[in-house]
Amino acid sequence: MNLTRAFTAAVAGAVFLGVAGIAGVGGYQAVTGTGYYQESAVTATVNDKAIQIQGSGKNSQSVYMIYTTKGVFTDSDSLVKGKFNSSDVYNALEKGCTYTFNVHGWRNHFFSMYKNIDSQTFVPTKACPVAPKIG
């Protein structure tokens, strides 16, 4: 019986430390600005883009993924940022062309979280000298 109590206490302690660790990371990010509001500008060439369907049935949603030379980004609407044109942004990006992306958020491999594109500016290059025409 004492062994069962000891095991239960150990598990409860581990769960508490795990929750406290997650809360600590969240608190650290809120204080240091390394969470949702971390913003940066990244100049990268688009290697590929894809639409992923997450969930199923009425709970499904489309997620726009942008694969670049500087990592993977998502292109999602953002209430906080006032961005509601993710479909237009996704459509405007051309494979092989370079853009300066204004992004926010952070990459978390464990939770499959990506920095989100807020806006992009076309950068002329030898491979893509003029901005792609839409439509």
Secondary structure, DSSP 8 states (H G I E B T S, - for coil): -HHHHHHHHHHHHHHHHHHHHHHHHHHHHHHHT-STT-EEEEEEEEEEEEEEEES-GGG-EEEEEEEETTEEEEE--BTTTTB--HHHHHHH--TT-EEEEEEES--BTTTTB-EEEEEEEEE--SSS-S-----
